Amino acid sequence: MSVEFLSTEPCDWQLATHAQLPPLTREWLLDEGSLTAKLRALPGDFAVHLIGQAVATPFANERSEFPQQTHFVIREVLLTLDEQPFVFARSVFPISAADHENLNLAELGTQSLGQSLFNQPDLTRSTFEVTQLPLTHGISQINRLFHDSDELIWGRRSLFETRGQSVLVSEFFLTPVPIY
């Protein structure tokens, strides 16, 4: 799978409560459970394909979620079923979270970030924000590369907090996800 790391651009996010979402789209975008678990429940072999993880500068609208932090790690992955990309995910977290012993974010590799987060007993999640990407957006072009589709891609993001650490997770639902 060949997708360039850090090749996307910022998104225009809005509170999910302000968005007009079709019922099935709402069901997927606002599901508070683990997306990894939801994808694993579908037919096929689930895998995480690491595009990249490195110290990098987040977008301004991501950076604003961490007012006290200055150094960040960005992780981008494709979540696949039978090698077919279903979700493009981008996570942003302070270096302190990457080094936190109970989270092991620096060592995830091709393991699911969601699996690590949802195993934390004190996990909280913010209200969802959602976006629908224009066809010119980098993630829409990733969707076109793998699925030859011109659907307007839906995404969601939320801030997870656990053990005094925060992780911003943005997930973009590519056209194989049964919301299109």
N, C-alpha and C positions, 0 to 999 in steps of 0.2 A: 504494500500500500504506500503510495508515494504522495504525501501531502507535506508541504513545506511548513516547518515550525515557525510560529509567530507571523503567519502570513495573512491574518485577518485584520479587520478594522473595528472600531467601536460600533456599538449598537444603540438605537434609541429605545430605552426601556420605559415601561409604564407599569404602574401597579396593576396586578391582575384583576382587581376589583373594578378597574376602569375600562377593561378591554371587553370587546364583544367577541366572545369565543364560541364557536359551534360546540354542541354538547360533547361529542367524542374528543375534540381537541381539549376542551376544559377538563375532561376526565384525566387525560394524560398529563397536561401541563400543571394541574393543581394537585396531583397526587402527592401526598406528603411522605409516602413510603419510599423505600429505596428503588431508584430507577434500575439499578443493577438487578435487583430481585425481580422486578417487573419484566425486564428483558429475558432473564433466565427462565421465566415461566412460559415464554413463547417457544415454539419449536425451533430447534437448531442448536448448534454448539456456540456458546457465548465466549467471547474473548475480548480482551482489552489490547488495542494496538497503540503503543506509545509513540506519539509523533515527536514529542520532546518535553523535557523538563529542565529548567535552568533558571538561574538568577536573571531577572529581566525587569524592565519598567512596565508596569501595567498602564492601561488606558486611564485617563483622568476620572472617568465615571466608575472605574474599579478602585482606583487609589482612594477615592473619597470614602469608601467603606472602612478604611483603616486610618483614621486621623492621627494616630500616635506612632505609626510605623513608617520606616523609610526604605527598607530593603525587602525585596519580594522574590518569591519563586513563582514561576508560571509553568503550568503543566497542561499539555494538550494531548487528547487521546481520541481515538475512534472506538466506539463500542460496537462490536459486530456480532452477527449471528451467521454461522456458516460462511465466515470471511466476507460477508456483505455488510458494509457500514450502515448502522441504524442511527447512531447518535454521534455528533461531534461535541466533545466536552472540553471546556477551558476552566481551569481552577487557578485561583490566585490566593496566595497565603504568605504571611510574613516569614522570613527566614527562621524566626523563633519557633513557628509551628512545624517547619520542616525538621528541626532538630529535636522536637519534643519526643521523649522516649516512648510514650504510650501511643502516639499517633503513627510513628514511623513513616511520615510522608516523604522523607528524603530517599527512602529505600523501596518505594512502591513498585517501580518498574512497570511490569504489565499486570500488576494486581489492581483490583478495583479500589478507587478512592472511597466510593460509597460504602463498600464493605468495611473499610477501616473506620469510617465515621459512624456508621450505624451500629457498630459494636461498642461505642462509647456510652456508658450509662447516663451521663449528664448532658447528652446532645440536645441542643435546641436549634430551631430553624426559623429564620425570619419569614415574613410575608413574601410571597412570590412576586417577582416582576416578570413581565412577558414582553416579547417583541416578535414582529413578523418582518423578516429580512427582505430587502429589495433583491431583485435578480442579479444586480451588480455586486452584491456583497460577496466577500471571499468565501464565506461558508456556503452560500447559494451556488457558487462556482464549484466547490468541493462536491456538493450534491449532484450537480450536472456532470462532473467528471465520472462519478461512480454509477449514477443512475439515469443519466441522459434525460433529466426531468427539469422542467421550468416551473415547478411549484414554488409558491412563496413559503419559505421555511419558517416554522414557528420555533421560538426558543423561550427558555425560562431561566431565571437565576434566583438564587437565594443565598443568604449568609448563614453558615453553620457555625455554632460556637460550642466548644467543648474544652474542658480542662484549661480554661483561661486563654484559649487560642481561637482564632477565627479563620474560616476558609470560605471564600466566595466561589461558588460553583455555578457556571453557566452551561446549560445543556441545550443543544440544537437538534431537533427531531427531523432527521432526513426522511426522504419519501417512502422508504419501506415501513416506517412506523405506521400502524393502522389508524392514522388520524386524517389521511388525505383521501 
